[in-house]
């Protein structure tokens, strides 16, 4: 699950990482949904987008996703 803003470079990079590793994901573009996004940020304790969840668990943002990919932790 990926929560993004449509013009966020970090969100675009997160999608590239997931695509390049063949990891399927559902993207939720949060443009204009500030209340819903605020609730998600509060729920997961993550303050920025992208907000990346794998198998329902918070990965974090783009930097955390890149680190996970570097460690070989992304599989489809």
N, C-alpha and C positions, 0 to 999 in steps of 0.2 A: 504494500500500500504506500502510495507516495502522495503527499499533500504539497502542492506547489502554487506558485504564482506564475502566470503565463510568460512574463518577461524577465524572470529571475535567472541570471547566468548560472548560479549554483544549482538551481532546479533543472535547468537544461543539462548541465554536466551530470547530475545524478541519474537522469534518464539515459544518457549516453552510457554510463557505467553499467547500469542494469541491462540495457540492450546488448552491450558488447559481451556480457557474460551469459547471455541467454536466459536471464532471470525474468520471468513474466511478472508484470505488476499492473495494478489498477491505479491510474492517476486521478486525483481529485484536484481540479484547478480551483483555488480558493479566492480568485479575483472577486471582489465585491461581497465576500462572505466573512467580514472581519469578526463578527460575533462568534460564528462557528469556529473560525480559525483560533480565536482567543481561547475558546473552550478546549480545543484540542491541545494547544500549547500548554495550558494549565494542567490538563489531564496527564500528559506525558512528561511534563517538566522540561520541555524543550522550547526555547524562545524564538527560533528562527525557522524559515523555510529554506530548503525542503525539510519536511518532517518525514523521515523514512521508517517504515515498519516492515519487518520481515517476519512472516509467520506470527503476526500479532505482537511481536516484541520490538520495542524501540531500538533502532540502530543509532539514530541521531540525525545529523545533517549530511551534507556533501562530504565534508572532511572525514567523518566517521565511516561513511560508505566507501570512500577511496581507501582508507586504511584496511577495512574489512576485505576489500578486493585484493589489496597488496598481500595480505596474509593468506589468500586463497580461500576465504570464507564465503564466497559467492558461488552457489551452484543452483542450477535450475531444478 
